[in-house]
Amino acid sequence: MHQIIALWSHPRSMSTALERVMRERGDLDCAHEPFMYDYYVNRSVREMPHFEVQEDHPHSYEGIRDMLLARAEARPVFFKDMSYYVMPTILEDEVFAARLTNCFLIRNPMAAIPSYFKLDPEVTLDEIGIEAQWRHYDALKRAGQDPVVIEAEAVRGDARRALAAMWDKIGLPFSETAFDWQGGPPKDWEQVGGWHNDVGASTSIRPLTLDDILAQERRFFEQARGEPRMMAYLEHHLPYYLRLKAAAFAAY
């Protein structure tokens, strides 16, 4: 049985770009948000826009878990997903939870929230996803695991340095080829293509500048004037984001 690496993110956290890096390594069998099928299809919590359901994909939590375990029989597996898809079920599945090498990716919610509202104005509080991430991370820590927390801003600041540190912590060798994306986007992104147009057309991770950060904050407040829920969502999730940010800071 090979390693299974899970990247637990929140929507619009640059997780798809990080997944692209992991795919370009060439030594991992990668899956794109497999557990969204349990949340949006099997349990039908709500209808996800820009999602074309693939009927040959397992829909239930148990079916998705067993698919990942089966794929790990052949080679190491990487998947990126959202904690809110699986919480708290995954904590009750102690055997599977213990099989995973867990990483958490966070991004400033003042950047992530407007990006989500632009694609889905009906986004719910839970779908912002950061509270579920924190509760997931905290439960794993209490169970004796040591999950890695990485910030999207750190990856954009110096992708090679940030990801080399993450890979070292989870037992993967450095891969220079991971930073030069060849060809088009992976085929399994087609089911959610509307969410990933930018990264699908990119060839690398674009660096983050101070002007980018200031523009993100300006856009947040401009957009929030017309959509008050954005401010409410920020106020709710910000304490959980800061706790995860502290965990990322403490790791370096």
PyRosetta script that sets phi, psi and omega in degrees:
from pyrosetta import init, pose_from_sequence

init()
pose = pose_from_sequence("MHQIIALWSHPRSMSTALERVMRERGDLDCAHEPFMYDYYVNRSVREMPHFEVQEDHPHSYEGIRDMLLARAEARPVFFKDMSYYVMPTILEDEVFAARLTNCFLIRNPMAAIPSYFKLDPEVTLDEIGIEAQWRHYDALKRAGQDPVVIEAEAVRGDARRALAAMWDKIGLPFSETAFDWQGGPPKDWEQVGGWHNDVGASTSIRPLTLDDILAQERRFFEQARGEPRMMAYLEHHLPYYLRLKAAAFAAY")
pose.set_psi(1, 129.0)
pose.set_omega(1, -177.4)
pose.set_phi(2, -94.3)
pose.set_psi(2, 169.6)
pose.set_omega(2, 179.6)
pose.set_phi(3, -63.9)
pose.set_psi(3, 142.7)
pose.set_omega(3, 171.5)
pose.set_phi(4, -118.9)
pose.set_psi(4, 115.7)
pose.set_omega(4, -178.4)
pose.set_phi(5, -102.6)
pose.set_psi(5, 125.0)
pose.set_omega(5, 179.1)
pose.set_phi(6, -111.6)
pose.set_psi(6, 128.7)
pose.set_omega(6, 172.0)
pose.set_phi(7, -105.5)
pose.set_psi(7, 108.6)
pose.set_omega(7, 179.7)
pose.set_phi(8, -94.4)
pose.set_psi(8, 119.0)
pose.set_omega(8, -174.2)
pose.set_phi(9, -126.2)
pose.set_psi(9, -175.9)
pose.set_omega(9, 167.6)
pose.set_phi(10, -123.8)
pose.set_psi(10, 157.8)
pose.set_omega(10, -175.9)
pose.set_phi(11, -57.7)
pose.set_psi(11, 144.6)
pose.set_omega(11, 177.9)
pose.set_phi(12, 62.2)
pose.set_psi(12, 34.5)
pose.set_omega(12, -179.1)
pose.set_phi(13, -102.5)
pose.set_psi(13, 10.7)
pose.set_omega(13, -176.5)
pose.set_phi(14, 76.0)
pose.set_psi(14, 18.0)
pose.set_omega(14, -176.8)
pose.set_phi(15, -67.2)
pose.set_psi(15, -32.1)
pose.set_omega(15, -179.4)
pose.set_phi(16, -69.5)
pose.set_psi(16, -35.8)
pose.set_omega(16, 175.1)
pose.set_phi(17, -64.4)
pose.set_psi(17, -40.2)
pose.set_omega(17, 178.2)
pose.set_phi(18, -67.7)
pose.set_psi(18, -37.0)
pose.set_omega(18, 174.8)
pose.set_phi(19, -61.4)
pose.set_psi(19, -39.7)
pose.set_omega(19, 179.3)
pose.set_phi(20, -61.1)
pose.set_psi(20, -40.7)
pose.set_omega(20, 176.0)
pose.set_phi(21, -59.0)
pose.set_psi(21, -46.4)
pose.set_omega(21, -178.4)
pose.set_phi(22, -64.8)
pose.set_psi(22, -36.0)
pose.set_omega(22, 177.3)
pose.set_phi(23, -66.1)
pose.set_psi(23, -40.1)
pose.set_omega(23, -176.6)
pose.set_phi(24, -70.9)
pose.set_psi(24, -12.9)
pose.set_omega(24, 173.7)
pose.set_phi(25, -58.5)
pose.set_psi(25, -39.8)
pose.set_omega(25, 178.0)
pose.set_phi(26, 87.2)
pose.set_psi(26, -0.2)
pose.set_omega(26, -177.6)
pose.set_phi(27, -114.6)
pose.set_psi(27, 12.7)
pose.set_omega(27, -177.4)
pose.set_phi(28, -130.4)
pose.set_psi(28, 143.2)
pose.set_omega(28, 170.7)
pose.set_phi(29, -88.0)
pose.set_psi(29, 112.4)
pose.set_omega(29, -169.6)
pose.set_phi(30, -105.8)
pose.set_psi(30, 142.3)
pose.set_omega(30, 177.7)
pose.set_phi(31, -127.7)
pose.set_psi(31, 140.4)
pose.set_omega(31, -176.1)
pose.set_phi(32, -102.9)
pose.set_psi(32, 107.2)
pose.set_omega(32, 176.5)
pose.set_phi(33, 44.8)
pose.set_psi(33, 56.0)
pose.set_omega(33, -178.8)
pose.set_phi(34, -62.0)
pose.set_psi(34, -32.2)
pose.set_omega(34, -175.4)
pose.set_phi(35, -78.6)
pose.set_psi(35, -4.3)
pose.set_omega(35, 174.9)
pose.set_phi(36, -65.0)
pose.set_psi(36, -23.0)
pose.set_omega(36, 178.7)
pose.set_phi(37, -66.8)
pose.set_psi(37, -35.8)
pose.set_omega(37, 177.4)
pose.set_phi(38, -68.5)
pose.set_psi(38, -42.8)
pose.set_omega(38, -175.5)
pose.set_phi(39, -71.1)
pose.set_psi(39, -49.0)
pose.set_omega(39, -171.5)
pose.set_phi(40, -94.4)
pose.set_psi(40, -23.8)
pose.set_omega(40, -176.8)
pose.set_phi(41, -108.0)
pose.set_psi(41, -56.9)
pose.set_omega(41, -176.6)
pose.set_phi(42, -65.8)
pose.set_psi(42, -49.8)
pose.set_omega(42, -178.9)
pose.set_phi(43, -94.3)
pose.set_psi(43, -14.8)
pose.set_omega(43, 176.9)
pose.set_phi(44, 49.7)
pose.set_psi(44, 49.3)
pose.set_omega(44, 179.5)
pose.set_phi(45, -58.5)
pose.set_psi(45, -41.7)
pose.set_omega(45, 168.4)
pose.set_phi(46, -161.6)
pose.set_psi(46, 172.0)
pose.set_omega(46, 178.5)
pose.set_phi(47, -86.5)
pose.set_psi(47, 127.3)
pose.set_omega(47, -179.4)
pose.set_phi(48, -89.9)
pose.set_psi(48, 124.1)
pose.set_omega(48, 177.2)
pose.set_phi(49, -70.9)
pose.set_psi(49, 156.8)
pose.set_omega(49, 177.1)
pose.set_phi(50, 60.4)
pose.set_psi(50, 35.5)
pose.set_omega(50, -177.9)
pose.set_phi(51, -127.6)
pose.set_psi(51, 114.8)
pose.set_omega(51, 176.6)
pose.set_phi(52, -101.6)
pose.set_psi(52, 106.2)
pose.set_omega(52, -174.2)
pose.set_phi(53, -67.0)
pose.set_psi(53, 131.2)
pose.set_omega(53, 175.1)
pose.set_phi(54, -96.8)
pose.set_psi(54, 115.6)
pose.set_omega(54, -172.3)
pose.set_phi(55, -68.1)
pose.set_psi(55, -21.2)
pose.set_omega(55, -179.6)
pose.set_phi(56, -84.2)
pose.set_psi(56, -0.2)
pose.set_omega(56, 177.7)
pose.set_phi(57, -88.3)
pose.set_psi(57, 135.8)
pose.set_omega(57, 177.1)
pose.set_phi(58, -60.4)
pose.set_psi(58, 143.9)
pose.set_omega(58, -174.5)
pose.set_phi(59, -102.8)
pose.set_psi(59, -31.8)
pose.set_omega(59, -174.9)
pose.set_phi(60, -87.1)
pose.set_psi(60, 157.8)
pose.set_omega(60, 176.4)
pose.set_phi(61, -54.6)
pose.set_psi(61, -47.6)
pose.set_omega(61, -177.0)
pose.set_phi(62, -63.6)
pose.set_psi(62, -41.0)
pose.set_omega(62, 179.7)
pose.set_phi(63, -65.6)
pose.set_psi(63, -39.5)
pose.set_omega(63, 178.6)
pose.set_phi(64, -67.3)
pose.set_psi(64, -45.7)
pose.set_omega(64, 177.5)
pose.set_phi(65, -56.8)
pose.set_psi(65, -46.9)
pose.set_omega(65, -177.8)
pose.set_phi(66, -66.6)
pose.set_psi(66, -33.0)
pose.set_omega(66, 175.6)
pose.set_phi(67, -62.2)
pose.set_psi(67, -45.2)
pose.set_omega(67, -179.5)
pose.set_phi(68, -65.2)
pose.set_psi(68, -41.6)
pose.set_omega(68, 177.9)
pose.set_phi(69, -62.9)
pose.set_psi(69, -40.2)
pose.set_omega(69, 179.3)
pose.set_phi(70, -65.6)
pose.set_psi(70, -41.5)
pose.set_omega(70, 179.3)
pose.set_phi(71, -65.5)
pose.set_psi(71, -31.1)
pose.set_omega(71, 179.1)
pose.set_phi(72, -73.6)
pose.set_psi(72, -9.9)
pose.set_omega(72, 173.5)
pose.set_phi(73, -68.2)
pose.set_psi(73, -29.5)
pose.set_omega(73, -174.6)
pose.set_phi(74, -93.2)
pose.set_psi(74, -40.1)
pose.set_omega(74, -177.0)
pose.set_phi(75, -161.7)
pose.set_psi(75, 167.6)
pose.set_omega(75, 177.7)
pose.set_phi(76, -60.1)
pose.set_psi(76, 144.1)
pose.set_omega(76, -175.8)
pose.set_phi(77, -117.6)
pose.set_psi(77, 140.2)
pose.set_omega(77, 169.6)
pose.set_phi(78, -125.4)
pose.set_psi(78, 134.1)
pose.set_omega(78, 170.4)
pose.set_phi(79, -139.4)
pose.set_psi(79, 148.1)
pose.set_omega(79, 173.1)
pose.set_phi(80, -114.4)
pose.set_psi(80, 141.5)
pose.set_omega(80, -174.7)
pose.set_phi(81, -155.0)
pose.set_psi(81, -179.7)
pose.set_omega(81, 178.7)
pose.set_phi(82, -110.3)
pose.set_psi(82, 135.1)
pose.set_omega(82, 179.5)
pose.set_phi(83, -60.6)
pose.set_psi(83, -33.3)
pose.set_omega(83, -177.5)
pose.set_phi(84, -68.4)
pose.set_psi(84, -16.9)
pose.set_omega(84, 174.6)
pose.set_phi(85, -67.7)
pose.set_psi(85, -32.8)
pose.set_omega(85, -167.1)
pose.set_phi(86, -116.7)
pose.set_psi(86, -10.4)
pose.set_omega(86, -178.1)
pose.set_phi(87, -83.0)
pose.set_psi(87, 138.7)
pose.set_omega(87, -2.1)
pose.set_phi(88, -93.3)
pose.set_psi(88, 8.3)
pose.set_omega(88, -173.4)
pose.set_phi(89, -54.6)
pose.set_psi(89, -42.3)
pose.set_omega(89, -174.7)
pose.set_phi(90, -65.8)
pose.set_psi(90, -27.7)
pose.set_omega(90, 178.4)
pose.set_phi(91, -70.7)
pose.set_psi(91, -28.9)
pose.set_omega(91, 178.2)
pose.set_phi(92, -78.7)
pose.set_psi(92, -19.3)
pose.set_omega(92, 179.1)
pose.set_phi(93, -92.8)
pose.set_psi(93, 71.2)
pose.set_omega(93, -168.0)
pose.set_phi(94, -63.2)
pose.set_psi(94, -34.7)
pose.set_omega(94, -178.3)
pose.set_phi(95, -66.3)
pose.set_psi(95, -46.4)
pose.set_omega(95, 179.4)
pose.set_phi(96, -67.8)
pose.set_psi(96, -42.8)
pose.set_omega(96, -179.9)
pose.set_phi(97, -57.9)
pose.set_psi(97, -36.8)
pose.set_omega(97, -180.0)
pose.set_phi(98, -73.8)
pose.set_psi(98, -18.5)
pose.set_omega(98, 179.7)
pose.set_phi(99, -78.4)
pose.set_psi(99, -17.2)
pose.set_omega(99, -171.0)
pose.set_phi(100, -91.2)
pose.set_psi(100, 143.9)
pose.set_omega(100, 165.3)
pose.set_phi(101, -94.8)
pose.set_psi(101, 111.2)
pose.set_omega(101, -168.4)
pose.set_phi(102, -100.0)
pose.set_psi(102, 130.2)
pose.set_omega(102, 173.1)
pose.set_phi(103, -125.7)
pose.set_psi(103, 148.2)
pose.set_omega(103, 178.6)
pose.set_phi(104, -124.7)
pose.set_psi(104, 132.6)
pose.set_omega(104, 178.6)
pose.set_phi(105, -113.5)
pose.set_psi(105, 129.2)
pose.set_omega(105, 178.2)
pose.set_phi(106, -125.8)
pose.set_psi(106, 155.3)
pose.set_omega(106, 175.4)
pose.set_phi(107, -140.3)
pose.set_psi(107, 147.2)
pose.set_omega(107, 177.9)
pose.set_phi(108, -48.4)
pose.set_psi(108, 121.3)
pose.set_omega(108, -177.6)
pose.set_phi(109, -64.8)
pose.set_psi(109, -18.1)
pose.set_omega(109, 175.5)
pose.set_phi(110, -69.8)
pose.set_psi(110, -18.0)
pose.set_omega(110, 172.5)
pose.set_phi(111, -94.8)
pose.set_psi(111, -40.4)
pose.set_omega(111, -174.0)
pose.set_phi(112, -72.3)
pose.set_psi(112, -41.2)
pose.set_omega(112, -174.3)
pose.set_phi(113, -64.8)
pose.set_psi(113, -48.8)
pose.set_omega(113, 177.7)
pose.set_phi(114, -61.1)
pose.set_psi(114, -35.5)
pose.set_omega(114, 179.0)
pose.set_phi(115, -63.6)
pose.set_psi(115, -37.7)
pose.set_omega(115, 179.3)
pose.set_phi(116, -70.3)
pose.set_psi(116, -46.5)
pose.set_omega(116, -179.3)
pose.set_phi(117, -59.7)
pose.set_psi(117, -32.8)
pose.set_omega(117, 179.3)
pose.set_phi(118, -62.8)
pose.set_psi(118, -36.9)
pose.set_omega(118, -178.4)
pose.set_phi(119, -90.0)
pose.set_psi(119, -28.1)
pose.set_omega(119, -176.6)
pose.set_phi(120, -147.6)
pose.set_psi(120, 89.3)
pose.set_omega(120, -178.9)
pose.set_phi(121, -62.5)
pose.set_psi(121, -15.2)
pose.set_omega(121, -179.5)
pose.set_phi(122, -95.5)
pose.set_psi(122, 12.6)
pose.set_omega(122, -179.5)
pose.set_phi(123, -52.1)
pose.set_psi(123, 139.9)
pose.set_omega(123, -179.7)
pose.set_phi(124, -93.1)
pose.set_psi(124, 167.5)
pose.set_omega(124, 177.6)
pose.set_phi(125, -59.0)
pose.set_psi(125, -44.5)
pose.set_omega(125, -178.9)
pose.set_phi(126, -62.7)
pose.set_psi(126, -34.5)
pose.set_omega(126, -175.9)
pose.set_phi(127, -71.9)
pose.set_psi(127, -15.9)
pose.set_omega(127, 171.6)
pose.set_phi(128, -60.2)
pose.set_psi(128, -35.0)
pose.set_omega(128, 161.3)
pose.set_phi(129, 88.0)
pose.set_psi(129, -9.0)
pose.set_omega(129, -171.4)
pose.set_phi(130, -78.4)
pose.set_psi(130, -36.9)
pose.set_omega(130, 176.2)
pose.set_phi(131, -59.1)
pose.set_psi(131, -46.3)
pose.set_omega(131, 179.1)
pose.set_phi(132, -60.7)
pose.set_psi(132, -38.4)
pose.set_omega(132, 176.3)
pose.set_phi(133, -58.7)
pose.set_psi(133, -48.6)
pose.set_omega(133, -178.0)
pose.set_phi(134, -62.1)
pose.set_psi(134, -44.5)
pose.set_omega(134, -178.7)
pose.set_phi(135, -64.5)
pose.set_psi(135, -36.1)
pose.set_omega(135, 176.2)
pose.set_phi(136, -64.8)
pose.set_psi(136, -52.3)
pose.set_omega(136, 179.9)
pose.set_phi(137, -58.0)
pose.set_psi(137, -48.1)
pose.set_omega(137, -176.9)
pose.set_phi(138, -62.0)
pose.set_psi(138, -40.0)
pose.set_omega(138, 179.0)
pose.set_phi(139, -65.1)
pose.set_psi(139, -40.2)
pose.set_omega(139, 178.0)
pose.set_phi(140, -64.8)
pose.set_psi(140, -41.5)
pose.set_omega(140, 177.2)
pose.set_phi(141, -61.5)
pose.set_psi(141, -42.5)
pose.set_omega(141, -179.6)
pose.set_phi(142, -66.4)
pose.set_psi(142, -25.6)
pose.set_omega(142, 179.0)
pose.set_phi(143, -85.5)
pose.set_psi(143, 2.0)
pose.set_omega(143, 176.0)
pose.set_phi(144, 97.7)
pose.set_psi(144, 2.5)
pose.set_omega(144, 176.5)
pose.set_phi(145, -84.5)
pose.set_psi(145, 166.6)
pose.set_omega(145, -179.9)
pose.set_phi(146, -130.1)
pose.set_psi(146, 72.9)
pose.set_omega(146, -177.4)
pose.set_phi(147, -64.8)
pose.set_psi(147, 149.6)
pose.set_omega(147, 176.5)
pose.set_phi(148, -87.2)
pose.set_psi(148, 135.6)
pose.set_omega(148, 172.6)
pose.set_phi(149, -116.5)
pose.set_psi(149, 128.6)
pose.set_omega(149, -178.5)
pose.set_phi(150, -129.7)
pose.set_psi(150, 144.1)
pose.set_omega(150, -178.9)
pose.set_phi(151, -100.5)
pose.set_psi(151, 136.9)
pose.set_omega(151, 176.8)
pose.set_phi(152, -58.3)
pose.set_psi(152, -37.2)
pose.set_omega(152, -179.6)
pose.set_phi(153, -64.2)
pose.set_psi(153, -34.8)
pose.set_omega(153, 177.1)
pose.set_phi(154, -68.7)
pose.set_psi(154, -37.8)
pose.set_omega(154, 178.2)
pose.set_phi(155, -65.0)
pose.set_psi(155, -43.7)
pose.set_omega(155, 179.3)
pose.set_phi(156, -71.3)
pose.set_psi(156, -27.1)
pose.set_omega(156, 177.7)
pose.set_phi(157, -70.3)
pose.set_psi(157, -41.1)
pose.set_omega(157, 179.2)
pose.set_phi(158, -160.2)
pose.set_psi(158, 87.3)
pose.set_omega(158, -172.5)
pose.set_phi(159, -60.4)
pose.set_psi(159, -43.2)
pose.set_omega(159, -177.1)
pose.set_phi(160, -65.3)
pose.set_psi(160, -43.0)
pose.set_omega(160, 179.6)
pose.set_phi(161, -65.3)
pose.set_psi(161, -48.1)
pose.set_omega(161, -176.6)
pose.set_phi(162, -64.0)
pose.set_psi(162, -44.7)
pose.set_omega(162, -176.5)
pose.set_phi(163, -77.8)
pose.set_psi(163, -30.1)
pose.set_omega(163, 173.5)
pose.set_phi(164, -60.8)
pose.set_psi(164, -39.3)
pose.set_omega(164, 178.5)
pose.set_phi(165, -66.7)
pose.set_psi(165, -42.2)
pose.set_omega(165, 178.6)
pose.set_phi(166, -63.6)
pose.set_psi(166, -46.6)
pose.set_omega(166, -179.3)
pose.set_phi(167, -60.8)
pose.set_psi(167, -40.0)
pose.set_omega(167, 179.1)
pose.set_phi(168, -61.5)
pose.set_psi(168, -39.6)
pose.set_omega(168, -178.4)
pose.set_phi(169, -69.8)
pose.set_psi(169, -28.7)
pose.set_omega(169, -177.1)
pose.set_phi(170, -105.9)
pose.set_psi(170, 6.3)
pose.set_omega(170, 172.2)
pose.set_phi(171, 85.0)
pose.set_psi(171, 27.3)
pose.set_omega(171, 176.2)
pose.set_phi(172, -108.5)
pose.set_psi(172, 141.4)
pose.set_omega(172, 176.4)
pose.set_phi(173, -73.1)
pose.set_psi(173, 157.8)
pose.set_omega(173, 176.9)
pose.set_phi(174, -66.3)
pose.set_psi(174, 144.1)
pose.set_omega(174, 179.8)
pose.set_phi(175, -136.6)
pose.set_psi(175, 107.6)
pose.set_omega(175, 178.9)
pose.set_phi(176, -67.7)
pose.set_psi(176, -32.2)
pose.set_omega(176, -178.1)
pose.set_phi(177, -64.6)
pose.set_psi(177, -19.3)
pose.set_omega(177, -178.0)
pose.set_phi(178, -66.2)
pose.set_psi(178, -18.1)
pose.set_omega(178, -173.9)
pose.set_phi(179, -97.7)
pose.set_psi(179, -0.1)
pose.set_omega(179, 178.7)
pose.set_phi(180, -121.6)
pose.set_psi(180, 100.8)
pose.set_omega(180, -171.5)
pose.set_phi(181, -83.9)
pose.set_psi(181, 121.7)
pose.set_omega(181, -178.3)
pose.set_phi(182, -103.1)
pose.set_psi(182, 144.3)
pose.set_omega(182, 176.1)
pose.set_phi(183, 73.6)
pose.set_psi(183, -172.2)
pose.set_omega(183, -178.6)
pose.set_phi(184, -85.4)
pose.set_psi(184, -175.9)
pose.set_omega(184, 179.7)
pose.set_phi(185, -66.4)
pose.set_psi(185, 154.4)
pose.set_omega(185, 179.2)
pose.set_phi(186, -59.1)
pose.set_psi(186, 149.4)
pose.set_omega(186, -175.9)
pose.set_phi(187, -61.5)
pose.set_psi(187, -36.2)
pose.set_omega(187, -176.0)
pose.set_phi(188, -75.6)
pose.set_psi(188, -1.2)
pose.set_omega(188, 172.2)
pose.set_phi(189, -79.8)
pose.set_psi(189, -14.4)
pose.set_omega(189, -176.5)
pose.set_phi(190, -60.3)
pose.set_psi(190, -30.6)
pose.set_omega(190, -177.7)
pose.set_phi(191, -66.4)
pose.set_psi(191, -21.2)
pose.set_omega(191, 178.1)
pose.set_phi(192, -131.9)
pose.set_psi(192, 38.8)
pose.set_omega(192, -172.7)
pose.set_phi(193, -59.0)
pose.set_psi(193, -32.0)
pose.set_omega(193, -178.8)
pose.set_phi(194, -64.8)
pose.set_psi(194, -18.4)
pose.set_omega(194, -179.0)
pose.set_phi(195, -87.4)
pose.set_psi(195, -16.9)
pose.set_omega(195, -166.3)
pose.set_phi(196, -128.3)
pose.set_psi(196, 31.0)
pose.set_omega(196, -177.3)
pose.set_phi(197, -60.9)
pose.set_psi(197, -43.2)
pose.set_omega(197, -176.3)
pose.set_phi(198, -65.2)
pose.set_psi(198, -52.4)
pose.set_omega(198, -177.3)
pose.set_phi(199, -70.2)
pose.set_psi(199, -28.9)
pose.set_omega(199, 178.4)
pose.set_phi(200, -64.0)
pose.set_psi(200, -30.1)
pose.set_omega(200, -179.0)
pose.set_phi(201, -94.4)
pose.set_psi(201, -3.4)
pose.set_omega(201, -176.5)
pose.set_phi(202, -86.5)
pose.set_psi(202, 162.0)
pose.set_omega(202, 176.3)
pose.set_phi(203, -117.3)
pose.set_psi(203, -2.1)
pose.set_omega(203, 178.6)
pose.set_phi(204, -170.3)
pose.set_psi(204, 174.8)
pose.set_omega(204, 177.2)
pose.set_phi(205, -83.9)
pose.set_psi(205, 126.7)
pose.set_omega(205, -178.7)
pose.set_phi(206, -80.1)
pose.set_psi(206, 132.5)
pose.set_omega(206, 179.4)
pose.set_phi(207, -60.9)
pose.set_psi(207, 153.2)
pose.set_omega(207, 179.5)
pose.set_phi(208, -99.5)
pose.set_psi(208, 131.2)
pose.set_omega(208, 178.6)
pose.set_phi(209, -111.2)
pose.set_psi(209, 165.9)
pose.set_omega(209, 176.1)
pose.set_phi(210, -61.4)
pose.set_psi(210, -37.3)
pose.set_omega(210, 177.4)
pose.set_phi(211, -61.5)
pose.set_psi(211, -37.1)
pose.set_omega(211, 177.1)
pose.set_phi(212, -61.1)
pose.set_psi(212, -45.5)
pose.set_omega(212, -177.3)
pose.set_phi(213, -63.7)
pose.set_psi(213, -45.2)
pose.set_omega(213, 179.7)
pose.set_phi(214, -64.5)
pose.set_psi(214, -38.0)
pose.set_omega(214, 179.4)
pose.set_phi(215, -67.4)
pose.set_psi(215, -37.1)
pose.set_omega(215, 177.6)
pose.set_phi(216, -60.8)
pose.set_psi(216, -46.0)
pose.set_omega(216, -179.6)
pose.set_phi(217, -65.1)
pose.set_psi(217, -41.1)
pose.set_omega(217, 179.5)
pose.set_phi(218, -62.9)
pose.set_psi(218, -43.7)
pose.set_omega(218, 179.5)
pose.set_phi(219, -64.2)
pose.set_psi(219, -37.2)
pose.set_omega(219, -179.9)
pose.set_phi(220, -58.5)
pose.set_psi(220, -52.1)
pose.set_omega(220, -175.4)
pose.set_phi(221, -69.1)
pose.set_psi(221, -35.2)
pose.set_omega(221, 176.7)
pose.set_phi(222, -63.4)
pose.set_psi(222, -44.2)
pose.set_omega(222, -178.5)
pose.set_phi(223, -72.2)
pose.set_psi(223, -35.1)
pose.set_omega(223, -177.6)
pose.set_phi(224, -67.3)
pose.set_psi(224, -25.4)
pose.set_omega(224, 177.3)
pose.set_phi(225, -61.7)
pose.set_psi(225, -31.9)
pose.set_omega(225, 178.9)
pose.set_phi(226, -94.4)
pose.set_psi(226, -11.8)
pose.set_omega(226, -178.6)
pose.set_phi(227, -138.9)
pose.set_psi(227, 85.5)
pose.set_omega(227, -175.2)
pose.set_phi(228, -58.4)
pose.set_psi(228, -24.5)
pose.set_omega(228, 179.3)
pose.set_phi(229, -59.8)
pose.set_psi(229, -27.9)
pose.set_omega(229, 179.9)
pose.set_phi(230, -60.0)
pose.set_psi(230, -43.3)
pose.set_omega(230, 178.8)
pose.set_phi(231, -66.8)
pose.set_psi(231, -40.6)
pose.set_omega(231, 178.2)
pose.set_phi(232, -63.3)
pose.set_psi(232, -41.4)
pose.set_omega(232, 178.9)
pose.set_phi(233, -65.3)
pose.set_psi(233, -40.8)
pose.set_omega(233, 178.3)
pose.set_phi(234, -62.1)
pose.set_psi(234, -47.5)
pose.set_omega(234, -178.7)
pose.set_phi(235, -61.5)
pose.set_psi(235, -35.4)
pose.set_omega(235, 179.4)
pose.set_phi(236, -69.6)
pose.set_psi(236, -46.2)
pose.set_omega(236, -171.5)
pose.set_phi(237, -88.8)
pose.set_psi(237, -18.1)
pose.set_omega(237, -175.5)
pose.set_phi(238, -58.2)
pose.set_psi(238, -42.7)
pose.set_omega(238, 178.7)
pose.set_phi(239, -60.2)
pose.set_psi(239, -35.8)
pose.set_omega(239, 179.3)
pose.set_phi(240, -72.6)
pose.set_psi(240, -37.5)
pose.set_omega(240, 175.7)
pose.set_phi(241, -61.0)
pose.set_psi(241, -44.3)
pose.set_omega(241, -177.9)
pose.set_phi(242, -65.8)
pose.set_psi(242, -34.0)
pose.set_omega(242, 176.8)
pose.set_phi(243, -66.8)
pose.set_psi(243, -41.1)
pose.set_omega(243, 177.4)
pose.set_phi(244, -69.4)
pose.set_psi(244, -36.8)
pose.set_omega(244, 177.0)
pose.set_phi(245, -61.7)
pose.set_psi(245, -40.7)
pose.set_omega(245, 177.3)
pose.set_phi(246, -62.6)
pose.set_psi(246, -38.4)
pose.set_omega(246, 177.9)
pose.set_phi(247, -66.4)
pose.set_psi(247, -37.4)
pose.set_omega(247, 176.8)
pose.set_phi(248, -66.8)
pose.set_psi(248, -42.2)
pose.set_omega(248, -179.2)
pose.set_phi(249, -63.8)
pose.set_psi(249, -40.2)
pose.set_omega(249, -177.3)
pose.set_phi(250, -68.3)
pose.set_psi(250, -19.7)
pose.set_omega(250, -175.7)
pose.set_phi(251, -79.4)
pose.set_psi(251, -12.4)
pose.set_omega(251, -174.8)
pose.set_phi(252, -118.5)
pose.dump_pdb("model.pdb")
